[in-house]
Amino acid sequence: MLVFLTNNNKTLFLLNKLKFAIIGCGRIAARHAEIINNIAELSAVCDIKPERANDFAEKYSADPYNAIEELLKNENNIDVVSICTPNSFHTEHTILALKAGKNVLCEKPMAISVSDCKRMMIEADKSGKDLFIVKQNRFNPPVAALKEVIDSGKLGKLLNVELNCFWNRNDEYYRQSDWKGKKAIDGGTLFTQFSHFIDLLYWLIGDFKTLNGIGRNFIHNELVEFEDTGVVIGEFENGALCTINYTVNSHKQNMEGSITVFGEKGTVKIGGQYLNVLEYQSIDGFEITGLPASRPANDYGFYQGSMSNHEKVYENVLDVLTKGGTIAANAYEGMKTVEIIERIYKSMEGNE
């Protein structure tokens, strides 16, 4: 593959399609594979369950592996490794890929501890490779519009923010998984279900000065080793107050995923089930208009996840690696999401 060097010695790829590998062939990996197949080349896939790797390999004409070490040893031409394994394995798999000289796209959450995030960042710096973190909800049209409104100062001083995450994850969801609900691998509801929402609070408003939460496991005690419901109050560094209400106990189906921002000069609510609807706006001298249609949510059969904007994530990867663009969600931002969640869970320990 031909390359050239820019003025800052960043290597840009020029010839043909970038070659990708996917580590972990579960539900979200199917979305990654579909997009890679459309815009690049899926060269190799890996899963510890041979049938999963073989199914992906056959569908996308890729080489199957059952160990990441073997894939990295044999697939010398891979440009980017997409990490789609369970949460607690993101660090190990990312570091192995970086050490092998590969750029990495890591699914959310980046990791389930700040210390692991820092290890990943150190290795990315040592390797000189890019580490991308999947934060596809930033690309939701109403969310992107709200970001522009806040950054332009149209809402004036921000006063308070309300985040509501009311989803359904029933017993079948946990029984069909060999890792979801297990604290050491999953990490908690804020990591697996709602880390995208926590990321948006940081991306839109900034860091927190204080956080205090209460979490309870009301109806998943036999299947889940952590909370299924939580309530959090906080104060941002800029003085705005925040409330976070979340649950996976919404009866039978997902109900709402919303962020409401109150400012001196305006109020905006992004809602719907997946932060995909501009539900309310009242802004002095301004109106958000002309939003493109939102994509549907990721559909996994008996449940749905966040918005399926992964194609925007991959477009950013290609832009960075072939045109010298800017990473849309970098490792530091991925770490900040993990840090905020860690702080919330630490506060919950004192409120049990």
Secondary structure, 3 states (H helix, E strand, C coil): CCEEECCCCCEEECCCCCEEEEECCCHHHHHHHHHHHHHCEEEEEECCCHHHHHHHHHHHCCEEECCHHHHHHHCCCCCEEEECCCHHHHHHHHHHHHHCCCEEEECCCCCCCHHHHHHHHHHHHHHCCCEEECCHHHHCHHHHHHHHHHHCCCCCCEEEEEEEEECECCHHHHHCCCCCCCHHHHCCHHHHCCHHHHHHHHHHCCCEEEEEEEEECCCCCCCCCCCCEEEEEEEECCCCEEEEEEECECCCCCCEEEEEEEECCEEEEEECCCCCEEEEEEECCECCCCCCCCCCEEECCCCEEEECCHHHHHHHHHHHHHHCCCCCCCHHHHHHHHHHHHHHHHHHHCCC
